Amino acid sequence: MKKLLVILAGCSLLLGAGCVDQVNVGKTLGAASDLGSAVTTSDAELKDMSKAMRAQGDRQNRVAPANSKYAKRLAKLTRKHAVEKGQQLNYKVYITSDVNANASADGSIRVYSGLMDMMTDEELLYVLGHEIGHVINGDSLDALRVAYTASAARKGAGALNSTADVLTSSQLGALLEATINAQFSQKQELGADAYALEFMKTNGYDPHAAVTALRKLERLSAGGGGLLASHPAPGDRAKRIEKALNK
């Protein structure tokens, strides 16, 4: 498997003071060895870690049971989208009033019931397409790589092991939080929106739902937080998409 070199300076530049504190005391084989493990972690290892992180996140949240109206609605909307571009995807609803949705590198998409309450089906499909885009485009993987490497950089040499099975529940939870709250770049957001529009068109959904969904998020932007914390400027994105559709 191709190994990927990660820039350790990413902690201060991208995550700042929020870098994840992840130390596996008693499992270090020496500073140089651990640091080498951190910077050569492969995509496959990171995705395994992402799967473990997401499982921990599901334990910490109230997941909608299969017979709930939210789970049934999401299952219906995603029935055709278990696999996109060869990537296996899985979907769950978190029961919370928060307006949010996020994706992780292993293909896990989580939608909050607060978001579902304010969106039509096709608006939700746009949001899902956008989150899938972050997975397919590698943005979610990049966010995890930065968060994982930042945790090593914060400790200087880092007492880390690159396999998910040695990480504690709190370490997995902290990594998940850092990853899903990561601020995507404008280029990544544009790429995810482009993916979502193509997703809508390819599957026969109304692409104009992207505009109405973003307008709804724009009205919430004064309060900030949730989906707006990691997906900036919904109004600007709505204008850009509307302009593209009008062409």
ABEGO torsion letter per residue (X at the ends): XBBBBBBAAAAAAAAEAABBBBBBBGABAEAAAAAAAAAABBAAAAAAAAAAAAAAAAAABBBBBAABAAAAAAAAAAAAAABBGGBBBBBBBBBBABBBBBBBAAGBBBBBAAAAAABBAAAAAAAAAAAAAAAAAGAAAAAAAAAAAAAAAAAGAEBBBABAAABBAAAAAAAAAAAAABBBBAAAAAAAAAAAAAAAAAAGBBAAAAAAAAAAAAAAAAAEEEAAAABBGAAAAAAAAAAAAAX
